[in-house]
Amino acid sequence: MTEPDKIAEQVRMCAGCPKMCRHVCPTFFAWRSDAPTPHGRALIMHHETTGTRDIDERGVEVLYQCLECSHCLTWCKPEIDIATLVENKRRELVKTNRQPEGISRLTSIVKETHNPFGEDHSKRNDWMKTGDSKGPKILYFTGCTAAYREKDNAQDTVSLLEQLGYSVEVTPDEWCCGSPLIRTGDLESGLELAAHNVEVLNSIDAEEILVTCPGCYRVLTSDYSENKRKLNKPVRHISEFLGNSLEKLSTCEYDGLITYHDPCHLGRHSGVYDAPRDVIERVSGSPVIEMERNKDNAMCCGNGAGLRTLFPEHAKKIGAERIRHATNVDARYLVTSCPFCKEMLDSQSGETITVLDLPEFVMHGTKGRDVKAD
């Protein structure tokens, strides 16, 4: 069977499925419609493949109502990776200039400013304060969300690494990793960013590259190499790094229950589940109180794959539902290991719960002070 035939068969099977995965699909939750479900998206692609119906403007909209969280894959008996099929279809749409206008604007912004927020690139590292640590050098790839929206988190990461005995370098020449463009279908533009970053990162003498953003982690470890953009040093996520340094982490007491949100790119896409939980339990001395949906069954925060760019209110609805999951287990602290997830969840938390990214959580212990919810 040729690759196109194999894809057509997978799409046909998904389109003809009784849709059991929709009960975990976050966009089905947000829209309460059959269209923005794995089945609905597959049906649109199946109609195009069979010549029944071309993908019209509404079909394009549905294909961009996907978070590419791959939650459906965990429930799919034939193991059809509809998220990847959707992403590949988005690439076809971009090549034929049929992507939504909001995605075109996103690409233009990233190309012009090297970040999806349209911020001044010269201010990318204006948050950074470094000490005089002379230990082994770590190259910290900050990521756009930490650099421009979660600056305290970025600084906590640098301070934490220095207190653990490492010398930290953050390059002013870092550009967006390319994830926002790759996930929304503009692979070519994403790889232009990749080529720049590979050249910059490979030129810096360091033992390894550390990232806090799972989107950056997935792109640097998978998309770059799959597209022949090869880094010359290993890449680790902060949760894995800290998970291997548990005995060095300070502890502190928290005045309430702690739960953990699994980021999609770190969990389902990269298989990292235990390390962040080990870190939380080491620092707090308390077990993680699991939400009903956790690990490979965790609900997406709603912030990925262009959804918040195109459909902000629906994305926030998904984030608010994830906050409800945390409050349902009486958690006072919701920890994640992704600045992007943290930004979304924090925006929907109100006064019900304190949301922290992993480096922020650990730094409370390192600073030697107990923590109380605001």
ROVEX-658984 format. One record per residue (C-alpha): residue number from 1; residue in one letter; z, x, y. Coordinates in Angstrom, 3 decimals. Each point is the difference from the previous one (the first is absolute). Layout:
% residues N
REC   pos   code          w          u          v
REC   NUM      A          Z          X          Y
...
% end
This chain:
% residues 374
REC   pos   code          w          u          v
REC     1      M      0.000      0.000      0.000
REC     2      T     -0.988      1.419      3.403
REC     3      E      2.574      0.270      2.789
REC     4      P     -1.518     -2.908      1.994
REC     5      D     -0.013     -2.140     -3.154
REC     6      K      3.623      0.928     -0.701
REC     7      I      1.027     -0.950      3.535
REC     8      A     -1.922     -3.280     -0.224
REC     9      E      1.779     -0.823     -3.268
REC    10      Q      3.424      0.757      1.509
REC    11      V     -0.766     -2.161      3.022
REC    12      R     -1.217     -2.812     -2.286
REC    13      M      3.184      0.130     -2.069
REC    14      C      2.196     -0.090      3.103
REC    15      A     -2.033     -2.824      1.544
REC    16      G      0.329     -2.040     -3.196
REC    17      C      3.713      0.657     -0.521
REC    18      P      2.577     -2.819      0.252
REC    19      K      1.536      1.885      2.969
REC    20      M      3.436      0.766     -1.433
REC    21      C      0.378      3.064      2.266
REC    22      R     -0.122     -2.053      3.183
REC    23      H      3.723     -0.734     -0.161
REC    24      V      0.656      3.662      0.888
REC    25      C     -2.875      0.383      2.493
REC    26      P      1.490      0.394      3.498
REC    27      T     -3.104     -1.401      1.696
REC    28      F      0.162     -3.130     -2.151
REC    29      F      3.572     -0.352      1.249
REC    30      A     -1.118      0.473      3.610
REC    31      W     -2.976     -2.380     -0.056
REC    32      R      0.876     -2.364     -2.875
REC    33      S     -3.683     -0.199     -0.872
REC    34      D     -2.016      0.958     -3.069
REC    35      A     -2.486      1.948      2.119
REC    36      P      2.211      2.995      0.921
REC    37      T      1.024      0.703     -3.591
REC    38      P     -1.396      2.545     -2.485
REC    39      H     -1.897     -2.819     -1.690
REC    40      G     -1.424     -1.222      3.310
REC    41      R     -1.218      3.438      1.019
REC    42      A     -1.506      0.615     -3.448
REC    43      L     -1.785     -3.344      0.144
REC    44      I     -1.639      0.985      3.290
REC    45      M     -1.210      3.284     -1.484
REC    46      H     -1.125     -1.723     -3.217
REC    47      H     -2.120     -2.497      1.946
REC    48      E     -1.684      2.879      1.826
REC    49      T     -0.608      1.960     -3.229
REC    50      T     -1.618     -2.988     -1.731
REC    51      G     -2.057     -0.942      3.046
REC    52      T      1.773     -3.336      0.296
REC    53      R      1.176      0.549      3.554
REC    54      D     -0.019      2.888      2.447
REC    55      I      3.219      1.152      1.619
REC    56      D      0.168     -1.876      3.292
REC    57      E      2.409      0.422      2.917
REC    58      R      2.711     -1.981     -1.793
REC    59      G     -0.469      2.148     -3.114
REC    60      V      0.422      3.158      2.070
REC    61      E      3.200     -1.425      1.470
REC    62      V      1.417     -0.685     -3.477
REC    63      L     -0.853      3.517     -1.182
REC    64      Y      2.009      1.344      2.935
REC    65      Q      2.925     -2.305     -0.783
REC    66      C      1.057      2.445     -2.721
REC    67      L      2.848      2.475      0.341
REC    68      E     -1.360      2.083     -2.892
REC    69      C      3.593      0.126     -1.230
REC    70      S     -1.132     -0.195     -3.662
REC    71      H      2.806     -2.374     -0.896
REC    72      C     -2.531     -2.170     -1.803
REC    73      L     -0.869      2.936     -2.261
REC    74      T      3.538      0.095     -1.413
REC    75      W     -0.512     -3.575     -1.253
REC    76      C     -3.605      0.334     -1.148
REC    77      K     -0.363      0.135     -3.790
REC    78      P     -3.576      1.394      0.125
REC    79      E      1.261      2.477      2.663
REC    80      I     -2.705     -0.793      2.529
REC    81      D      0.654      2.013      3.165
REC    82      I     -1.155     -2.594      2.497
REC    83      A      1.472      1.955      2.944
REC    84      T     -2.363      2.910     -0.665
REC    85      L     -2.917     -2.389     -0.492
REC    86      V      0.814     -1.618      3.350
REC    87      E      0.204      3.403      1.686
REC    88      N     -3.375      0.987     -1.449
REC    89      K     -1.503     -3.260      1.241
REC    90      R      1.448      0.691      3.442
REC    91      R     -1.879      3.305     -0.017
REC    92      E     -3.237     -1.884     -0.597
REC    93      L      0.838     -2.332      2.877
REC    94      V      0.662      2.933      2.342
REC    95      K     -3.258      1.702     -1.001
REC    96      T     -1.913     -3.161      0.876
REC    97      N      2.058     -0.554      3.168
REC    98      R      1.498     -3.283     -1.233
REC    99      Q      3.675      0.934      0.383
REC   100      P      2.228     -2.070      2.337
REC   101      E     -0.057      0.992      3.665
REC   102      G      3.671      0.989     -0.190
REC   103      I     -0.796      2.596     -2.657
REC   104      S     -2.815      1.418      2.120
REC   105      R      2.440      0.333      2.895
REC   106      L      2.523      1.702     -2.257
REC   107      T     -2.579      2.579     -1.080
REC   108      S     -0.992      0.682      3.613
REC   109      I      3.627      0.442      1.045
REC   110      V      0.777      2.417     -2.834
REC   111      K     -3.139      2.033      0.682
REC   112      E      0.787      0.236      3.699
REC   113      T      3.752      0.641     -0.096
REC   114      H      0.575      1.220     -3.597
REC   115      N      2.554     -2.758     -0.608
REC   116      P     -0.245     -3.785     -0.600
REC   117      F      2.266     -0.867      2.930
REC   118      G     -2.301      1.391      2.698
REC   119      E      2.745      2.318      1.245
REC   120      D     -0.635      3.257      1.854
REC   121      H     -0.467      2.703     -2.638
REC   122      S      1.615      2.621      2.240
REC   123      K      3.283     -1.929     -0.296
REC   124      R     -0.033     -0.142     -3.800
REC   125      N      2.892      2.452     -0.355
REC   126      D      1.922     -0.695      3.209
REC   127      W      2.946     -1.246     -2.098
REC   128      M      0.564      3.320     -1.753
REC   129      K      3.004      2.253      0.434
REC   130      T      0.440      2.905     -2.394
REC   131      G      2.853      2.360     -0.742
REC   132      D     -0.076      3.650     -0.982
REC   133      S     -0.049     -0.342     -3.786
REC   134      K     -1.530      3.042     -1.691
REC   135      G     -0.246     -1.442     -3.502
REC   136      P     -3.104     -0.761     -2.069
REC   137      K     -2.701     -1.653      2.097
REC   138      I     -0.843     -3.657     -0.531
REC   139      L     -3.091     -1.478      1.644
REC   140      Y      0.897     -3.550      1.031
REC   141      F     -3.014     -2.317      0.233
REC   142      T      1.579     -2.590      2.259
REC   143      G     -2.441     -2.895     -0.253
REC   144      C     -0.911     -2.246      2.918
REC   145      T      2.715     -2.647     -0.362
REC   146      A      2.832      2.536      0.056
REC   147      A     -1.613      1.998      2.801
REC   148      Y     -0.633     -2.949      2.322
REC   149      R      2.175     -2.924     -1.126
REC   150      E      2.928      1.398     -2.012
REC   151      K      0.727      3.184      1.940
REC   152      D      3.723      0.059     -0.814
REC   153      N     -0.928     -0.139     -3.675
REC   154      A     -2.359      2.955      0.431
REC   155      Q      2.689      1.992      1.785
REC   156      D      2.554     -0.884     -2.678
REC   157      T     -2.411      1.359     -2.608
REC   158      V     -0.340      3.327      1.805
REC   159      S      3.756      0.272      0.641
REC   160      L      0.792     -0.868     -3.607
REC   161      L     -2.374      2.624     -1.383
REC   162      E      1.458      2.616      2.329
REC   163      Q      3.538     -0.860     -1.047
REC   164      L     -1.103      0.421     -3.600
REC   165      G     -1.049      3.555      0.871
REC   166      Y     -3.735     -0.335      0.634
REC   167      S     -2.168      1.047      2.893
REC   168      V     -2.216     -2.902      1.062
REC   169      E     -3.425      0.180      1.564
REC   170      V     -1.799     -2.985      1.493
REC   171      T     -3.497      0.761      1.210
REC   172      P     -1.316     -1.521      3.250
REC   173      D     -3.440     -0.016     -1.631
REC   174      E      0.927     -2.649     -2.575
REC   175      W     -2.245     -3.067      0.111
REC   176      C      0.391     -3.386     -1.679
REC   177      C     -0.175      0.568     -3.758
REC   178      G     -2.853     -2.511     -0.234
REC   179      S      1.801     -2.655     -2.019
REC   180      P     -0.553     -2.870      2.475
REC   181      L     -3.757      0.627     -0.055
REC   182      I     -0.347      0.721     -3.712
REC   183      R      1.972     -3.085     -1.019
REC   184      T     -2.023     -2.233      2.348
REC   185      G     -3.352      1.280     -1.261
REC   186      D     -1.134      2.796      2.316
REC   187      L      0.150      2.824     -2.517
REC   188      E     -2.389      2.210      1.952
REC   189      S      2.103     -0.024      3.171
REC   190      G      3.169      0.417     -2.060
REC   191      L     -1.421      3.096     -1.642
REC   192      E     -0.897      1.456      3.403
REC   193      L      3.713     -0.120      0.790
REC   194      A      0.734      1.458     -3.416
REC   195      A     -2.326      2.957      0.569
REC   196      H      1.787      0.828      3.253
REC   197      N      3.467     -0.323     -1.520
REC   198      V     -0.862      2.102     -3.049
REC   199      E     -1.271      2.807      2.216
REC   200      V      3.126     -0.111      2.173
REC   201      L      2.529     -0.351     -2.829
REC   202      N     -1.622      2.687     -2.153
REC   203      S      0.176      2.469      2.884
REC   204      I      3.800     -0.274      0.308
REC   205      D      2.224      2.244     -2.093
REC   206      A      2.615     -2.231     -1.640
REC   207      E      1.405     -0.602     -3.463
REC   208      E     -0.965     -3.662     -0.098
REC   209      I     -0.977     -3.046      2.036
REC   210      L      2.634     -2.706      0.385
REC   211      V     -0.799     -3.594      0.971
REC   212      T      2.185     -3.017      0.705
REC   213      C     -2.810     -2.579      0.107
REC   214      P     -1.152     -1.202     -3.450
REC   215      G     -3.401     -0.862      1.475
REC   216      C     -0.394      3.647      1.025
REC   217      Y      1.355      1.068     -3.383
REC   218      R     -2.543     -2.021     -1.949
REC   219      V     -2.898      1.168      2.157
REC   220      L      0.974      3.676     -0.009
REC   221      T      0.668      0.108     -3.745
REC   222      S     -2.744     -2.333     -1.258
REC   223      D     -2.737     -0.955      2.464
REC   224      Y     -0.425      3.528      1.365
REC   225      S     -0.411      1.626     -3.405
REC   226      E     -2.149     -2.829     -1.376
REC   227      N     -2.406      0.618      2.886
REC   228      K      0.015      3.814     -0.260
REC   229      R      2.396      0.614      2.922
REC   230      K      2.361      2.414     -1.699
REC   231      L      3.351      1.117      1.393
REC   232      N      1.229      3.468     -0.956
REC   233      K      3.678     -0.889     -0.277
REC   234      P      1.954     -2.757     -1.763
REC   235      V      0.838     -3.288      1.720
REC   236      R      3.336     -1.721     -0.565
REC   237      H      1.481     -3.215      1.271
REC   238      I      3.407      0.282      1.690
REC   239      S      1.623     -2.166     -2.696
REC   240      E     -1.094      2.406     -2.748
REC   241      F      1.070      2.981      2.081
REC   242      L      3.465     -1.397      0.647
REC   243      G      0.248     -1.216     -3.590
REC   244      N     -0.206      3.626     -1.079
REC   245      S      2.716      1.009      2.499
REC   246      L      2.659     -2.613     -0.730
REC   247      E      2.852      2.493     -0.259
REC   248      K     -0.720      1.189      3.562
REC   249      L      0.228     -3.443      1.578
REC   250      S      3.099     -1.054      1.890
REC   251      T      1.619     -3.354     -0.664
REC   252      C      1.386     -2.798      2.141
REC   253      E      1.341     -3.488     -0.452
REC   254      Y     -1.946     -3.125      0.847
REC   255      D      1.786     -3.233      0.819
REC   256      G     -2.258     -2.251     -2.037
REC   257      L     -2.424     -0.332     -2.870
REC   258      I     -3.209      2.050      0.027
REC   259      T     -3.364     -1.070     -1.399
REC   260      Y     -3.319      1.837     -0.177
REC   261      H     -3.571     -1.060      0.751
REC   262      D     -2.733      1.750     -2.030
REC   263      P     -3.038      0.866      2.149
REC   264      C     -3.245     -0.883     -1.801
REC   265      H     -1.644      3.405      0.470
REC   266      L      3.102      1.810     -1.237
REC   267      G      0.884     -2.367     -2.842
REC   268      R     -2.921     -1.779     -1.647
REC   269      H     -2.617      2.485      1.235
REC   270      S      1.931      3.251     -0.572
REC   271      G      2.666     -0.896     -2.567
REC   272      V      2.997      1.198      2.037
REC   273      Y      2.909     -2.377     -0.584
REC   274      D      3.117      1.917     -1.033
REC   275      A      0.178      2.829      2.552
REC   276      P      0.791     -2.116      3.099
REC   277      R      2.569     -2.005     -1.934
REC   278      D      1.659      3.213     -1.218
REC   279      V      0.210      1.207      3.607
REC   280      I      1.516     -3.260      1.248
REC   281      E      2.624     -0.027     -2.746
REC   282      R      0.862      3.664      0.563
REC   283      V      0.460     -0.420      3.756
REC   284      S      1.842     -3.329     -0.082
REC   285      G      1.884      0.391     -3.279
REC   286      S     -1.029     -3.579     -0.735
REC   287      P     -2.605     -1.522     -2.313
REC   288      V     -3.150     -1.492      1.467
REC   289      I      0.167     -3.783     -0.149
REC   290      E     -3.445     -0.987     -1.198
REC   291      M     -1.944     -2.856      1.507
REC   292      E     -1.483     -2.448     -2.494
REC   293      R     -3.413      1.586      0.589
REC   294      N      0.320      3.770     -0.307
REC   295      K     -1.813      3.103     -1.273
REC   296      D     -3.454     -0.933     -1.357
REC   297      N      0.784     -3.664      0.738
REC   298      A      0.972      0.656      3.645
REC   299      M     -1.572     -2.138      2.689
REC   300      C     -2.110      1.780      2.618
REC   301      C      1.432      0.167      3.540
REC   302      G     -3.233     -1.466      1.425
REC   303      N     -0.971      2.970      2.169
REC   304      G     -2.858      1.622     -1.921
REC   305      A     -3.790      0.162     -0.454
REC   306      G     -0.811     -1.428      3.414
REC   307      L      1.805     -3.311     -0.485
REC   308      R      2.317      0.410      2.982
REC   309      T     -2.956      1.098      2.136
REC   310      L     -2.009     -3.133     -0.789
REC   311      F      2.648     -2.598     -0.855
REC   312      P      3.270      1.081      1.676
REC   313      E      1.849     -3.303     -0.370
REC   314      H     -0.730     -0.262     -3.713
REC   315      A      1.050      3.633     -0.468
REC   316      K      3.294     -0.699      1.761
REC   317      K      0.549     -3.055     -2.196
REC   318      I     -0.201      2.264     -3.067
REC   319      G      2.396      2.491      1.600
REC   320      A      2.459     -2.766      0.812
REC   321      E     -0.112     -1.192     -3.606
REC   322      R      0.861      3.505     -1.190
REC   323      I      2.992     -0.001      2.346
REC   324      R      1.065     -3.291     -1.581
REC   325      H     -0.125      1.645     -3.429
REC   326      A      2.430      2.639      1.265
REC   327      T      2.415     -2.477      1.571
REC   328      N     -0.085     -2.079     -3.200
REC   329      V      1.907      2.808     -1.753
REC   330      D      2.471      0.232      2.922
REC   331      A     -1.241      3.433      1.032
REC   332      R      1.053      1.271      3.409
REC   333      Y     -2.319      2.982     -0.215
REC   334      L     -3.632      0.027     -1.021
REC   335      V     -1.269      3.524     -0.643
REC   336      T     -3.629      0.858     -0.549
REC   337      S     -1.892      3.275     -0.282
REC   338      C     -2.912     -0.712      2.319
REC   339      P     -0.077     -0.008      3.829
REC   340      F     -2.756     -2.637     -0.124
REC   341      C      2.090     -2.361     -2.155
REC   342      K      3.064      0.750      2.107
REC   343      E     -1.829     -0.986      3.180
REC   344      M     -1.099     -3.352     -1.422
REC   345      L      3.282     -0.872     -1.711
REC   346      D      2.074      1.024      3.009
REC   347      S     -2.140     -2.203      2.257
REC   348      Q      0.841     -3.019     -2.187
REC   349      S      3.644      0.788     -0.750
REC   350      G      1.605     -1.553      3.056
REC   351      E      3.762      0.444     -0.170
REC   352      T      0.273     -0.787     -3.685
REC   353      I     -0.405      3.484     -1.451
REC   354      T     -0.349      3.661      1.005
REC   355      V     -3.280      1.596     -1.070
REC   356      L     -0.131      3.774     -0.503
REC   357      D     -2.600      2.457     -1.225
REC   358      L      1.245      2.521     -2.548
REC   359      P      0.371      3.042      2.330
REC   360      E      1.954     -2.143      2.478
REC   361      F      2.248     -1.200     -2.806
REC   362      V      0.674      3.527     -1.247
REC   363      M      0.645      1.376      3.482
REC   364      H      2.904     -2.386      0.431
REC   365      G      1.689      1.858     -2.840
REC   366      T     -1.078      3.409      1.263
REC   367      K      1.492     -0.768      3.404
REC   368      G      3.260     -0.725     -1.789
REC   369      R      0.658     -3.439      1.413
REC   370      D      0.517     -3.351     -1.595
REC   371      V     -2.498     -2.739      0.697
REC   372      K      0.478     -3.573      1.048
REC   373      A     -2.727     -2.548      0.457
REC   374      D     -0.878     -0.783      3.622
% end
